Amino acid sequence: MPVPHAFVYLASQSPRRSQLLDQIGVAHHALLPDPAEDAESLEALRAGELPADYVQRVTRAKLQAARQRLQRRGLAPAPILCADTTVALGRRILGKPADADEARATLSALSGRTHRVLTAVAVADGRHTRAALSVSHVQFAALPAGVIEAYVAGGEPFGKAGAYAIQGTLAGWIARIDGSHSGIMGLPLFETTQLLHRAGVRLALDSPSRPYTSARPSRSRKS
């Protein structure tokens, strides 16, 4: 049996993804963009692009940039993990709000409705790339204007797709979730575990005497 990888590179600035990897016992090192890299440009929308296509394309682009970064820095080889999350209302992609007005408009659009949260995750191990997509449904109760105003004033919507975080103070207004809670946070742990196993990464609950599972990660889609 091959020697397991001792750690992975996490090519993400999200503290939530780092915390979720900690939760399943995966040692990881940050592989963040250089100051000269225009990382935000990788998330630019394309006209007519569907949410699932968008989030998977962005994840592939992030992974390619991370591979080049690893080679450029001459770092020790190890699997690289990338992910991207987007929020969709029908075919409409709700990205990170640019200002308070956009945050209010986004939250007003989500109020009393069900939307999708899509998270794509990919792991590169040498020449091999493995990927999965998690799709969850989230239903908000009707959000009073005062709640929206207080949430925006607190600054939580900024830097977050869909202008909210499920682990934030707005969680008390989420009436129903159908899908992956960790996927909504930004890293679907079931799919990620399967990808890491296939890349030869040991997790906290793996037995030293037991071979890695070869189960294929599911594409968690809800209809």
C-alpha positions in Angstrom: 0.0 0.0 0.0 1.4 3.4 -0.9 2.6 5.7 1.9 -0.3 8.2 2.6 0.2 11.9 2.1 0.9 13.7 5.4 -0.9 16.9 4.4 -2.6 18.7 1.6 -2.3 22.3 0.3 -5.5 24.3 0.7 -5.7 26.9 -2.0 -8.3 29.0 -0.3 -8.4 32.1 1.9 -11.6 30.9 3.6 -11.1 30.2 7.3 -14.3 28.0 7.2 -12.7 25.6 4.8 -9.6 25.4 7.0 -11.8 24.7 10.0 -13.8 22.0 8.1 -10.5 20.2 7.2 -9.5 20.4 10.8 -12.8 18.8 11.7 -12.1 15.6 9.6 -8.5 15.5 10.7 -6.7 16.6 7.5 -3.4 18.4 8.0 -3.1 21.2 5.6 -1.0 24.2 4.6 -2.2 27.4 2.9 -1.3 27.9 -0.7 -2.5 31.4 -1.2 -2.1 33.7 -4.2 1.0 35.9 -4.6 0.3 39.7 -4.3 0.7 40.0 -8.1 -2.0 37.4 -8.8 -5.4 38.7 -9.7 -7.3 36.0 -7.9 -10.6 37.8 -8.0 -10.6 37.8 -11.8 -11.0 34.0 -11.8 -14.5 34.5 -10.3 -15.7 36.8 -13.1 -19.2 35.8 -14.5 -19.7 35.0 -18.1 -22.9 36.0 -19.8 -25.5 33.2 -19.9 -23.4 30.8 -17.8 -25.4 28.4 -15.6 -24.6 28.3 -11.9 -23.3 24.7 -11.9 -21.1 25.4 -14.9 -19.8 28.6 -13.3 -18.8 27.2 -10.0 -17.1 24.2 -11.6 -15.2 26.4 -14.1 -14.0 28.7 -11.3 -12.8 25.8 -9.2 -10.9 24.4 -12.2 -9.3 27.8 -12.8 -8.3 28.1 -9.1 -6.8 24.7 -9.1 -4.8 25.4 -12.2 -3.5 28.7 -10.7 -2.6 26.8 -7.5 -0.6 24.1 -9.4 1.4 26.8 -11.1 1.9 28.5 -7.7 3.2 25.3 -6.2 5.7 24.8 -9.0 6.8 28.4 -9.1 7.5 28.3 -5.3 9.4 25.0 -5.5 7.4 23.6 -2.6 7.3 19.9 -1.6 4.8 17.9 -3.6 1.4 17.1 -2.0 -2.2 17.1 -3.1 -3.9 20.5 -3.7 -7.5 21.1 -2.7 -9.6 23.9 -4.2 -13.2 24.8 -3.8 -15.7 27.5 -4.8 -19.2 28.2 -3.6 -22.0 30.1 -5.3 -25.6 30.9 -4.5 -28.3 30.7 -7.2 -31.9 31.8 -7.4 -33.2 29.9 -10.4 -30.6 30.6 -13.1 -29.4 33.8 -11.5 -26.0 33.7 -9.7 -25.9 35.8 -6.6 -22.3 36.7 -6.0 -20.5 38.7 -3.3 -22.2 42.0 -2.8 -20.2 45.1 -3.9 -21.9 47.4 -1.4 -24.7 47.8 1.2 -27.3 48.4 -1.4 -26.5 45.2 -3.3 -26.4 43.3 -0.1 -29.9 44.5 0.8 -31.2 43.7 -2.7 -29.7 40.2 -2.5 -31.2 39.4 0.9 -34.6 40.8 -0.1 -34.5 38.5 -3.2 -33.8 35.5 -0.9 -36.4 36.5 1.7 -39.2 33.9 1.9 -37.8 31.8 -0.9 -35.8 28.7 -1.6 -32.4 29.0 -3.3 -29.5 26.7 -4.1 -26.0 26.7 -2.7 -23.5 25.0 -5.1 -20.0 24.1 -4.0 -17.5 22.5 -6.3 -14.4 20.9 -4.9 -11.4 19.6 -6.7 -8.2 17.8 -5.6 -5.1 17.6 -7.7 -2.5 14.8 -7.0 0.3 15.0 -9.5 -1.2 14.6 -12.9 -4.6 13.4 -11.5 -7.5 15.7 -10.9 -10.7 14.6 -9.2 -13.7 16.8 -8.7 -17.2 16.7 -7.2 -20.2 19.1 -7.0 -22.5 19.5 -4.0 -25.9 21.1 -4.5 -28.1 22.1 -1.5 -31.4 23.9 -1.1 -31.9 26.5 1.6 -35.2 28.1 2.4 -35.3 31.5 4.2 -38.3 32.7 6.2 -39.6 36.1 5.3 -36.9 38.6 6.4 -38.2 41.7 8.0 -36.6 44.9 6.7 -35.2 45.6 10.1 -33.4 42.3 10.2 -31.9 42.9 6.8 -30.8 46.4 7.8 -29.2 45.1 11.1 -27.4 42.3 9.2 -26.0 44.6 6.6 -25.0 47.1 9.2 -23.1 44.4 11.0 -20.9 43.8 7.9 -21.5 40.1 7.7 -22.8 40.0 4.0 -19.6 41.3 2.5 -17.2 38.8 1.0 -19.9 36.1 1.0 -21.7 34.7 -2.0 -25.4 35.4 -1.6 -24.6 38.0 1.0 -24.9 35.6 4.0 -23.1 32.8 5.8 -25.0 29.9 7.3 -22.8 30.0 10.4 -23.6 33.7 11.0 -26.3 35.5 12.8 -28.8 35.2 10.0 -29.0 31.4 10.6 -32.0 31.9 12.9 -34.0 32.9 9.8 -33.3 29.7 7.8 -36.4 27.6 7.9 -35.2 24.5 6.0 -32.0 22.9 4.6 -32.0 20.1 2.1 -28.5 18.9 1.4 -25.0 19.4 2.9 -24.6 21.8 5.8 -20.8 21.7 5.3 -21.3 22.3 1.6 -23.3 25.4 2.3 -20.4 26.5 4.6 -18.0 26.1 1.7 -16.6 22.6 1.7 -18.9 19.5 1.4 -17.2 17.0 3.8 -18.6 13.8 2.3 -17.5 14.6 -1.2 -14.2 16.0 0.1 -13.5 12.9 2.1 -14.0 10.7 -0.9 -11.8 12.8 -3.1 -9.0 12.9 -0.5 -9.2 9.1 0.0 -8.8 8.6 -3.7 -5.8 10.9 -3.7 -4.2 8.9 -0.9 -4.7 11.3 2.0 -5.3 9.8 5.4 -8.0 11.3 7.6 -8.6 11.1 11.4 -10.9 8.1 11.3 -8.8 6.0 8.9 -7.3 2.8 10.4 -3.5 2.4 9.7 -4.1 -1.2 8.8 -7.0 -0.6 6.5 -6.7 0.4 2.8 -8.2 3.5 1.5 -11.8 3.4 0.1 -12.1 3.7 -3.6 -15.7 4.9 -3.5 -16.5 7.5 -6.1 -17.7 10.9 -4.8 -21.3 11.4 -5.5 -22.7 14.4 -7.3 -25.1 15.6 -4.6 -27.9 17.0 -6.6 -31.4 17.6 -5.3 -34.4 17.9 -7.5 
